[in-house]
Each structure stands twice: as C-alpha cells, then as structure tokens.
Amino acid sequence: PGHPFIMTVGCVAGDEESYEVFKELFDPVIQDRHGGYKPTDKHRTDLNHENLKGGEDLDPKYVLSSRVRTGRSIKGYSLPPHCSRGERRAIEKLSVTALNSLEGEFKGKYYPLKAMTEQEQQQLIDDHFLFDKPVSPLLLASGMARDWPDARGIWHNDNKTFLVWVNEEDHLRVISMEKGGNMKEVFRRFCVGLKKVWGVLGSSG
C-alpha cells in the first residue's frame, strides 16, 4: 500500500526508552540523518519570535501561504508506533482538555475524526487543514494507523490559523498557518501558541 513510487525505509521507536535500549541501532542512524548530531549533543531551540528579522512580507508572486509546525510527544506515554488504544484515548483526553482552555486568538474547538463524515474529512484534507488518511507505508507498517480513526482528530482556533493534530504521526502536531507571506506573524503565533499549549499540559501533570 501507499505511494507507487516513494519507498519508505527506516526504523521507529516505540517509546522514549527505545533510544537508550537500542542506541547501537538508533545513534548511527540519527547521526547520519541529521548531519553528525551526536548522542551528547543538545538540541537548541529559540522560541523568542522577536529574534526573527524580516519575513513579514514575502513576495506574493511566489508565496501563497505560510506555515510553521512541530511534532510533540507527551512524556510517560508510548510513542505512536507502540501506543495502545487506551493510551491514545488518554492522550486525546488530556490534550483536548488543555487545548479547550486556551483563550483569545487561540480559543477554538476539537473535531474528532470519528464524528466527521467522509465528505467533511476530505474537505479538510483538500483545504490542507487535516492530515491525510493512513495510506503511507510509514503509518501502516509501523503500527501508527492501528485502531484508526479512534482517538484521532484536529483542534483549531476559530480563525483556523492555529491547529493541533492529535494522534497522527506524533501525539501532537502543532501548526501555525495563514494565507499570504507574513511569515513573521505565523512564527509569532506558533511560538506563543506552543508555549501556551505546553504550559497548560505541564500544569496538568
């Protein structure tokens, strides 16, 4: 199944401990794939959007829309390839409770896949808001599509400019997007929103 020309080859981790238990497998792969990133290296993150210079008016002749996204996993739960149905439902409940507490520009609503019609799903996919159906070899062969569509869904703010995918390839996929070339605003919303989401999740344990 999947794309007739694109072949996916690789390895997946079932939980965070896998990176230690199977480090002889994972470390060389990570190092080669990420340009020499060693087990002792620490990923550097800068979520201060004020450090971004320019980017507020990218040429509309070439830029139709702008998007920034990241994947996040919640500590203490198996990663998607090994997630049980119960864990996935717990992740959904925890995430939706946190997301529904957001206010202001981030106030929004959760839409579970199980409650959508085929037409509603396809429209969201066509509009580039929702993840695709599980047809890729990565999702199918790794077990990430297990029990689909149970405990999967999309949360988005009222303006559809801040979205969170729940239980696809990651526990959460956080996305900031809008039409046009104002990447600076997209990145600002991404940084502020991600901090808010992670702050609420952290305070809930």
C-alpha positions as CSV (number, residue, x, y, z in Angstrom):
1,P,0.0,0.0,0.0
2,G,1.0,3.6,-0.3
3,H,2.6,5.7,-2.9
4,P,3.6,3.7,-6.0
5,F,7.0,5.4,-6.4
6,I,8.1,6.6,-3.0
7,M,9.5,3.8,-0.9
8,T,9.9,4.4,2.9
9,V,12.8,2.7,4.7
10,G,13.7,3.3,8.3
11,C,13.2,2.5,11.9
12,V,10.8,3.7,14.5
13,A,10.9,3.9,18.3
14,G,8.1,2.5,20.4
15,D,8.9,4.7,23.5
16,E,11.5,7.1,24.7
17,E,13.4,4.3,26.4
18,S,14.0,2.7,23.0
19,Y,16.6,5.4,22.3
20,E,18.7,4.1,25.2
21,V,17.9,0.4,25.0
22,F,18.6,0.2,21.2
23,K,21.1,3.1,21.0
24,E,23.5,0.9,18.9
25,L,20.9,1.0,16.2
26,F,19.4,4.5,16.6
27,D,22.6,6.6,17.3
28,P,24.3,5.9,14.0
29,V,21.0,6.4,12.0
30,I,20.3,9.8,13.8
31,Q,23.9,10.9,13.4
32,D,23.9,10.2,9.7
33,R,20.5,11.5,9.0
34,H,21.0,14.8,11.0
35,G,24.4,15.9,9.8
36,G,26.6,14.5,12.6
37,Y,24.2,15.0,15.5
38,K,25.8,13.0,18.3
39,P,24.2,11.4,21.4
40,T,25.9,14.0,23.6
41,D,24.6,17.0,21.5
42,K,21.7,19.1,22.9
43,H,19.0,20.4,20.5
44,R,18.9,24.2,20.6
45,T,15.5,25.9,20.5
46,D,14.8,29.6,20.2
47,L,11.1,30.4,20.6
48,N,11.6,34.1,21.0
49,H,9.7,35.3,17.9
50,E,11.2,38.8,18.4
51,N,14.6,37.4,17.3
52,L,13.2,36.8,13.8
53,K,14.4,39.6,11.5
54,G,12.2,40.4,8.4
55,G,9.8,37.9,6.9
56,E,6.7,40.0,7.3
57,D,6.1,40.5,3.6
58,L,7.3,37.6,1.4
59,D,6.7,38.1,-2.3
60,P,3.1,37.2,-3.1
61,K,4.1,36.2,-6.6
62,Y,5.8,33.2,-5.1
63,V,4.3,32.7,-1.7
64,L,0.6,31.6,-1.4
65,S,0.6,30.6,2.2
66,S,3.0,30.3,5.2
67,R,3.2,27.5,7.8
68,V,5.3,26.6,10.8
69,R,4.8,23.3,12.6
70,T,6.4,20.9,15.0
71,G,5.7,17.5,16.5
72,R,5.5,16.9,20.2
73,S,5.2,13.8,22.4
74,I,3.8,13.7,25.9
75,K,6.2,12.2,28.5
76,G,5.1,8.9,30.1
77,Y,3.2,7.6,27.1
78,S,4.3,5.2,24.4
79,L,5.2,6.8,21.1
80,P,2.6,6.3,18.3
81,P,4.0,3.0,16.8
82,H,3.5,1.3,20.2
83,C,0.6,3.3,21.6
84,S,-2.3,1.2,22.9
85,R,-5.9,2.2,22.3
86,G,-6.2,3.2,26.0
87,E,-3.0,5.3,25.9
88,R,-4.2,7.0,22.7
89,R,-7.5,7.9,24.3
90,A,-5.8,9.2,27.4
91,I,-3.6,11.4,25.2
92,E,-6.6,12.7,23.3
93,K,-8.5,13.5,26.6
94,L,-5.5,15.2,28.2
95,S,-4.7,17.2,25.0
96,V,-8.3,18.3,24.3
97,T,-8.8,19.4,27.9
98,A,-5.7,21.5,27.7
99,L,-6.5,23.0,24.3
100,N,-10.1,23.9,25.2
101,S,-8.7,26.1,28.0
102,L,-7.0,28.4,25.6
103,E,-8.4,31.9,25.2
104,G,-8.1,35.0,23.0
105,E,-6.7,34.4,19.5
106,F,-6.2,30.7,20.4
107,K,-9.7,29.9,21.5
108,G,-11.1,27.0,19.5
109,K,-12.7,23.6,19.3
110,Y,-11.8,20.0,18.8
111,Y,-13.2,17.9,16.0
112,P,-12.7,14.1,16.4
113,L,-12.4,12.1,13.2
114,K,-15.0,9.6,14.4
115,A,-17.6,12.3,14.4
116,M,-16.9,13.5,10.9
117,T,-18.5,12.4,7.6
118,E,-16.2,11.2,4.8
119,Q,-17.1,14.5,3.0
120,E,-16.1,16.6,5.9
121,Q,-12.8,14.8,6.3
122,Q,-12.0,15.1,2.6
123,Q,-12.8,18.8,2.6
124,L,-10.4,19.5,5.5
125,I,-7.7,17.4,3.7
126,D,-8.3,19.3,0.5
127,D,-8.1,22.6,2.3
128,H,-4.7,21.5,3.8
129,F,-6.0,21.7,7.4
130,L,-6.2,17.9,8.2
131,F,-3.7,15.1,7.9
132,D,-4.3,12.6,5.1
133,K,-5.9,9.2,5.6
134,P,-3.5,6.4,6.7
135,V,-2.2,5.2,3.3
136,S,1.5,5.7,3.7
137,P,3.8,2.7,4.3
138,L,5.3,4.6,7.3
139,L,1.9,4.8,9.1
140,L,0.7,1.3,8.1
141,A,3.9,-0.8,8.5
142,S,4.9,0.8,11.8
143,G,1.5,0.4,13.5
144,M,0.8,4.1,13.8
145,A,-2.5,3.6,12.0
146,R,-3.7,1.0,14.5
147,D,-7.4,1.4,15.5
148,W,-7.9,4.3,13.0
149,P,-9.7,6.7,13.4
150,D,-10.2,6.1,17.1
151,A,-8.9,9.0,19.3
152,R,-7.6,11.0,16.3
153,G,-8.8,14.4,15.4
154,I,-8.0,18.1,14.8
155,W,-8.3,21.0,17.1
156,H,-8.1,24.5,15.6
157,N,-8.8,28.1,16.7
158,D,-11.8,30.0,15.4
159,N,-9.7,31.6,12.6
160,K,-8.2,28.3,11.5
161,T,-4.7,29.8,11.9
162,F,-3.6,27.7,14.8
163,L,-4.1,23.9,14.6
164,V,-3.2,20.8,16.5
165,W,-3.4,17.3,15.1
166,V,-4.0,14.7,17.7
167,N,-2.5,11.2,17.5
168,E,-1.3,11.1,13.9
169,E,2.5,10.6,13.4
170,D,3.1,12.3,16.8
171,H,1.0,12.6,19.9
172,L,0.5,16.3,18.9
173,R,1.4,18.2,15.7
174,V,1.2,21.9,16.4
175,I,0.7,24.2,13.3
176,S,0.5,27.9,12.7
177,M,-0.6,28.9,9.2
178,E,-2.3,31.6,7.2
179,K,-2.6,32.7,3.6
180,G,0.0,35.1,2.2
181,G,3.6,35.7,3.1
182,N,3.6,37.1,6.6
183,M,6.0,34.5,8.0
184,K,6.8,36.8,10.9
185,E,3.2,36.7,12.2
186,V,2.9,33.0,11.5
187,F,6.1,32.4,13.6
188,R,4.9,34.7,16.4
189,R,1.6,32.8,16.7
190,F,3.5,29.5,16.6
191,C,5.9,30.5,19.4
192,V,3.2,32.0,21.6
193,G,0.7,29.2,21.0
194,L,3.2,26.3,21.5
195,K,4.3,27.8,24.8
196,K,0.7,28.2,25.9
197,V,-0.2,24.6,25.0
198,W,2.9,23.1,26.7
199,G,2.3,25.3,29.7
200,V,-1.2,24.0,30.2
201,L,-0.2,20.4,29.6
202,G,2.7,20.8,32.0
203,S,0.4,22.2,34.8
204,S,-2.0,19.3,34.4
205,G,0.9,16.9,35.1
